[in-house]
């Protein structure tokens, strides 16, 4: 019985650690955002310019509804008025990682 409890605790700890792992490289994501998103979004807290009606990356990150899955779906789905950027899956991982680091 104790063995099962120990295994269950190990599995919970492993899944919690995996849940905190970012899907990509946040530094690469910041660079990609500077290349593709900066014309409309404030992508870093120290930036002051961006379009008034466009959420900042920090605001997106702080939204309780923002999850890795929601960001992934959003970035892979064409939607107006945002331009249809074509990013690879690894580039999307990087941008998601960058956005999620802005929660801190």
C-alpha positions as CSV (number, residue, x, y, z in Angstrom):
1,X,0.0,0.0,0.0
2,X,2.8,2.4,0.9
3,X,4.4,1.7,-2.5
4,X,1.3,2.8,-4.3
5,X,1.2,6.0,-2.3
6,X,4.8,6.7,-3.0
7,X,4.3,6.0,-6.7
8,X,1.3,8.3,-6.8
9,X,3.2,11.1,-5.1
10,X,6.1,10.7,-7.6
11,X,3.6,10.9,-10.5
12,X,2.0,14.1,-9.1
13,X,5.4,15.7,-8.6
14,X,6.5,14.7,-12.1
15,X,3.3,16.1,-13.7
16,X,3.6,19.3,-11.7
17,X,7.2,19.8,-12.8
18,X,6.2,19.1,-16.4
19,X,3.3,21.6,-16.2
20,X,5.8,24.3,-15.2
21,X,8.1,23.5,-18.1
22,X,7.9,26.1,-20.8
23,X,7.4,24.7,-24.4
24,X,10.2,26.8,-26.0
25,X,12.9,29.3,-25.4
26,X,11.5,32.6,-24.0
27,X,14.5,34.6,-25.3
28,X,13.9,33.3,-28.9
29,X,10.2,34.1,-28.4
30,X,11.1,37.7,-27.4
31,X,13.2,38.1,-30.5
32,X,10.4,36.7,-32.7
33,X,7.9,39.0,-31.1
34,X,10.2,41.9,-31.8
35,X,10.3,40.9,-35.4
36,X,6.6,40.1,-35.9
37,X,4.4,41.6,-33.2
38,X,6.0,44.9,-32.2
39,X,4.2,47.0,-34.8
40,X,0.9,46.5,-32.9
41,X,1.6,45.0,-29.4
42,X,3.7,46.3,-26.5
43,X,5.7,43.1,-26.2
44,X,7.8,44.0,-23.1
45,X,6.9,45.9,-20.0
46,X,9.4,48.6,-20.5
47,X,8.0,49.5,-24.0
48,X,5.6,52.3,-24.2
49,X,4.4,52.2,-27.8
50,X,1.8,50.0,-29.4
51,X,-1.7,50.4,-30.7
52,X,-4.2,51.6,-28.1
53,X,-6.9,48.9,-28.7
54,X,-4.4,46.0,-28.8
55,X,-3.6,44.2,-25.6
56,X,0.0,44.2,-24.4
57,X,1.8,40.9,-24.0
58,X,1.9,41.4,-20.3
59,X,-1.9,41.9,-20.2
60,X,-2.4,38.7,-22.2
61,X,-0.1,36.8,-19.8
62,X,-1.9,38.1,-16.7
63,X,-5.3,37.2,-18.1
64,X,-6.5,34.2,-16.0
65,X,-7.9,32.6,-19.2
66,X,-4.5,32.6,-20.8
67,X,-3.1,29.1,-21.0
68,X,-0.4,27.4,-23.2
69,X,-3.2,25.6,-25.1
70,X,-5.2,28.8,-25.7
71,X,-2.1,30.7,-26.9
72,X,-1.2,27.7,-29.2
73,X,-4.7,27.6,-30.8
74,X,-4.8,31.4,-31.1
75,X,-1.4,31.6,-32.8
76,X,-2.3,28.8,-35.2
77,X,-5.7,30.1,-36.2
78,X,-6.1,33.0,-38.7
79,X,-8.1,35.8,-37.1
80,X,-8.9,39.4,-37.9
81,X,-7.8,42.1,-37.5
82,X,-4.4,40.5,-36.7
83,X,-2.2,39.7,-39.7
84,X,-1.9,36.0,-40.6
85,X,1.7,35.3,-39.6
86,X,3.1,32.0,-40.6
87,X,5.2,30.6,-37.8
88,X,6.6,27.2,-37.4
89,X,5.6,25.1,-34.4
90,X,8.9,25.7,-32.7
91,X,8.5,29.5,-33.2
92,X,5.1,29.3,-31.7
93,X,6.5,27.4,-28.7
94,X,9.1,30.2,-28.3
95,X,6.5,33.0,-28.4
96,X,4.2,31.1,-26.0
97,X,7.2,30.7,-23.6
98,X,8.0,34.4,-23.8
99,X,4.4,35.4,-23.1
100,X,4.1,33.0,-20.2
101,X,7.3,34.4,-18.6
102,X,5.6,37.8,-18.4
103,X,3.2,36.5,-15.7
104,X,6.0,36.9,-13.1
